[in-house]
């Protein structure tokens, strides 16, 4: 029974991590679109790619 609880908690943690990483990538991509300087756009664009956003490439 303890193994089942640990597995369920691990799956929950992994799914929440995946979800928030995807949302972070979307937020970085949106921030990069509205930045006034090229340097900040590049920085946020890189962070969006590292967070896994496919549109930022």
C-alpha positions in Angstrom: 0.0 0.0 0.0 2.8 2.4 0.8 4.3 1.8 -2.7 1.1 2.7 -4.3 0.8 6.0 -2.4 4.4 6.8 -3.3 3.9 6.0 -7.0 0.7 8.1 -7.1 2.5 11.0 -5.4 5.4 10.8 -7.8 3.1 10.8 -10.8 1.3 13.8 -9.4 4.5 15.7 -8.8 5.8 14.9 -12.3 2.5 15.9 -13.9 2.4 19.2 -12.0 6.0 19.9 -12.9 5.3 19.3 -16.6 2.2 21.5 -16.5 3.9 24.5 -14.8 6.9 24.2 -17.1 4.6 24.4 -20.1 2.9 27.4 -18.7 6.2 29.1 -17.9 7.3 28.6 -21.5 4.1 30.3 -22.7 4.6 33.2 -20.3 8.2 33.7 -21.4 7.2 33.6 -25.0 4.5 36.2 -24.4 6.9 38.4 -22.5 9.5 38.2 -25.2 7.0 39.5 -27.8 6.3 42.7 -25.9 9.8 43.6 -24.7 11.1 46.9 -26.1 14.8 45.9 -26.5 16.3 43.1 -28.6 18.5 42.0 -25.7 15.5 41.3 -23.5 13.6 39.6 -26.3 16.5 37.3 -26.9 16.8 36.5 -23.2 13.1 35.7 -22.7 13.1 33.8 -26.0 15.9 31.6 -24.8 14.1 31.0 -21.5 11.0 30.0 -23.4 12.9 27.5 -25.5 14.5 26.0 -22.4 11.1 25.7 -20.8 9.9 23.7 -23.7 7.8 26.1 -25.8 7.8 24.9 -29.4 6.5 28.2 -30.8 9.5 30.2 -29.4 11.9 28.5 -31.8 
